[in-house]
Amino acid sequence: MLQINSSIQVATAGEALIDLIAGQDGRFQPCLGGAVYNLTRALARQGIETLYLNPLSKDRLGRQLAAQLLQDGVHLAVPEPVLPVTSLALVNVDANGHPDYAFYREGVADRATSAAALNQACSQAQGLQLVCSGALALSPDDAQTYLPWLAAQRQAGRTVVIDANLRPSVMSDLELYRRHVLTALQYADVIKASDEDLVTLGLPGADAFAQAKALLKRSRAGLLALTRGAAGAALLTRFGQTFQAIEPEPLAVLDTVGAGDCFLAGLVVAMLVHRLPADWGAMAVATPVAQDMLGSAIASASLCVLQRGCMPPTRAEVLGRLQAVTLSFS
């Protein structure tokens, strides 16, 4: 039986794949990626004992994915490689650095799992405090894998963090996708979503803040982290508080691949540092704590977009940026 490190703090479940990023010359540069994979690396590189729950392929690409996780200090719930191949994503980045994706996800390694397998791995991690998922794990095709797992983790008293990080362009039935994502978010204690995600979900409201409040109202989450690109980010609580922050100067963005994943990692790190309960946000919260969370998240994302591809920063780098750059809070 696999013996999992009892010091595990966070478990992640979702896609690990190879991003083939299109260059201006038409060639594709392969990069290790996938939203949950990036998040997993980002957490570990910031000093969080992190367990990645999904299997990885025995093919060359899968071995590369596994090697990078291990190098970053991630624990693998499935250390032995599996026969299915590695997922692929074709990524085109526009003039503003925003990526557009096409996925190859049939019969792949990271989907070769089950709710029972995810729950068993989590049950062996005695110190597990928090679980994270989202992105492609929110596909309706994988409902039987992730929904029972999310329900079981919430019932076990662990904080459930879900990153909406939607991919509408690759979902064949957009209305089904919307309904399924909203169902999955019912298991979240903390939701992370971009302004674009909120539009995709078809939520009511004249702007992103109104739509975020509508999502909080129809979920059970205590906290929603809203990313707004160059306009900064915000935390909205179920109690009704809103905290906003933005970088004081525009960034020299190379691309935004992995920025949201690094943002979420910075947020989770701060949650763990402050030892926040799962229902944080249901009652009034302290402004300094909320601002520290936003600062950690934004610094993590900013360091990511200053490089090409997803290169998650270390905790020392995040703290260094927070000392060097004073965010504007409101």
N, C-alpha and C positions, 0 to 999 in steps of 0.2 A: 504494500500500500504506500502511496506517495506521502511522505512526511513534509508538510508545508510549514515554513517558518512561522512560529507562533507570534512573531513581532509584526506580522502583516497588518497594515493600517487600512489600506484601500485595495479593493478588487475591481478590475475593469473587464467588461465583456463587450465584444463587438469586432468590427473588421480590422484586419491587418492585410495590407496589399501593397502592390508596387504602383506608384504613380509614374506614368510615362508623360513627362511634361514637354509640351511642344515648344521648340525654339523658333526664333525668327527665320532660321534657315530651313525649317520644315522637319528637322530631326527631333527625335524624342529622347529626352534625358531620363533614365530610370532613377527614381528616388523611393526610398522606403517610406511608406505612408499608410493612409487610412486614419480617419478622425480618432477612433478609439486607440489605435496604435500610437499615434502622435501624443495623445493625452497620457497614455501609459508611460511613455518615455519621459514626457515633461514632468510628470509627478516624481518619477524615480530620480531624475536629474536634480530635482529640488529637495532631495533627501527623504522622500516618503517611501516607506517600505510598501511596494506595490506588487500585486499578484495579477498577472494576465491570465484569463481563464480559458481562452479559446485555443484550439490546436493550431499548429503551423505545419506546412507541407515539408516533405522530405526532399522536394526539388531544390535546385540551387537557390532560387529566390526565397523560398521558405527558410532555408538555412541562413541566408543573409538577414532576414527579418529576426530570426531567433538570436543570432549572434549579436545584433545591435541591442536587442532588449537586455541580454545578459551583460553586455558591456556597460549598459547604463544602470545596472543593478536591479533590474526587474526579475521577479520570481515567476517561473512558468508553472502553471497548474498542470499542463500536459507537456512534460519535458521531452518525451519521445515524439519524433516527427511522424506525420500521418501521410497516407498515400495520395489523397486528393491534391490537386495542383493549387498554386497560389493565385489569389484574386489579382486582377489587373484593372487599372483605371487610366483612361486617356484624359489628359488635362490640358486644356487650352486656356492660357492666361491673357486677358484683354489689356488694353492700354493703361487701365487703372490698377492693374495687378490682381484683378478678381478672376478666380478660376471657374471654368465650366467643365463638367465631368461626363464621361461615358464609361460605364462599368462592365466588366466581364466577370460574372459572379455565379455561374452555374457549376455545381459539382466541385466547389472549392474548399480548401482546408479549413478556413476560419468559420465556415458554416457547418462543419462536420461535428456538431456538438448537440447537446440537449439540455432542457431545463434541469433534468436530474443530475447530469454531469456538472453543470454550473453550481447547483446547490450543494452537491457533495464536496466540491472543492472549497466552497465557502465555509462549510461546516467544519472543515479541518483547520481553518485559519482562526485560531481561538481569539486572537486579538483584533479581529477585523471590526472596524468601526463604520466604514462607509463603502458603498458600491457605486460605480459609475457606468453608464451606458448611453446609447443614443446613436445619432447619425444613421448608418445603414442598418443597424439593429432595429430600427423603427419601421422597417419594411413589413407590410402585412404578411409577406411570405414566411417571415420568421417569427410570427406571433406565438406559436406553440413552444418556441425555444425561450423567448425573453420575457413574455408576460408572466408565466408562472414563476420564473426565477425572481423577477422584480417583486411580485406579491410575497413570495417567501422571505425575501430579504427585508422587506418592510415589516413583515410580521415578526421577524427575528429581532427587530429593534435597531437595525442598522440604518444609517442615514442613506437615502436613495437620491442620487444626483443624475438627472437626465439632460443631455444636450440635444435640443431639438434638431439643430444642424441639418435642415431638410434638403432633400435631393429630388425635387419635383420633376426635373427633366428626365429622370430615368424610371419613373413610376408609371406603369401603364394605365392605372385607374386613379386619377388624382383625388376624386372624392372619397374613394375607399381609403386611400393613403391618409387624407386629412382625418377621417374618422378614427383610423387606427392610431395615429400619433396622439390625438386627443385622449384616447383610451389609455395609451401607455403613460401619458403624463399624469394620469390619476394616481399612479404609484409613486410619484416624485415628492420628496421633501424640498428639493431645490431644482429649479428649472433654469437652464441657460438657453437663451434664444436671441437671434439677431432681429433687427427690424424687418429684414426680408423674410425670415421665418414666420413672423407674425402675419405678414401680408399673405403668404402662402396658405396659412391656416384659415384664412378668411374670417378673422376675428373682427367684431365690430369696434368702431372707434375712429376718430378723425386723424389720429397720429399714433406713433409707436407706443407712447406712454399709455394712451387710452386702451390700445389693443393689449398691452401687457397686463393692465389691470383687469381687463375682461378675461384673460387667460387665467390669472390668479384666482379670480372669482369662481371660475368653473372647474378649478382643480382643488387639490387638497394641500398644495405646496405652501410653505411659509415664506419662501423667498424666490424671487425671479431676478436673474442677472440678464440685463438687456445690453447687447452690443449694437453700436450704431455707426461703425466704421470711423471715418474721420471726425464724426460728431461726438465721439467718446463713448462712455458706457454708464450704466446706472444700475442700482439695486432697488427693487421695489419689494416691500414686505406686505404680507397679508394684513397686518395691522393698519397699513395705510401710509407708511413712511416711504419717501423717495430720496435717494442719494445719487447725485450725478458727479462725474469727473471727466476731465479731458486733458490731454497733453497740452502744454502751453504753446508749443510750436508745431507746425506741420512736420510729419516724418518723411524721410526720403525712402519711400516704400519700394522695395524690389519686387516682392509679391506677397500675397496674403495667405498663401498655402500654410495651413497649420496655425494661423494666428488665433482663431477661436479656440482651438484645442489648448494652446499655451495659456490663453486667457483663463480658461476653466481650470487648468492646473494651478495657476496662481491663486485663484479663488479658493479652491479646495485646500491648498496648503495653508492659507490664512484661516480657514474654518478649523482646521486641525490644530493650528498653533493656539487659537483662542478657545479650543475645546467646546465648540458650539453644539448645543443639543439639536436633535433632528427637527424640532419644531421652532427653531430660532426664526423670528420674524412674525410669529403668531401674536406676540405681544410687543410693546415698544422696545426698541433696541438702542444701544448707545451709539451715538454718532462716530466717536473715534474708532470703534470696532468696524463699523460699516465702511468708513473711509480707508482703514487699513486693508480691508478685503479688496476694495476697488483698486487701491494703489498696487497691491500685489498682482492682481489680475491684469491691469493695464500695462504695468512694467513688463510682465512676462510676454504679453502679446506684442508690445512695441519692439522688444529685442528680437522677436521672431521675424517681423516684417522687414527688419533692416538687413536680412540675409535672404538669399534665394533658396527655396525649398524650406521644409520644416526643420529647423535646428534649435531645439528647445534649450533655453538658457538654464544655467545652474542657479541655485538659490543665492549664491554669492553674487552672481551677475545681476539678479533681480534686485537684491538689496543695494548693490552699487548704483543701479539706475535710479532707485528711489531716493538715494542721497544726492544724485547729480541733477535730477529733474524734479521740480516741484509741480505737482498736478494742480489744476484749478478745480476746486470742489464747489458744489452748490446744492 
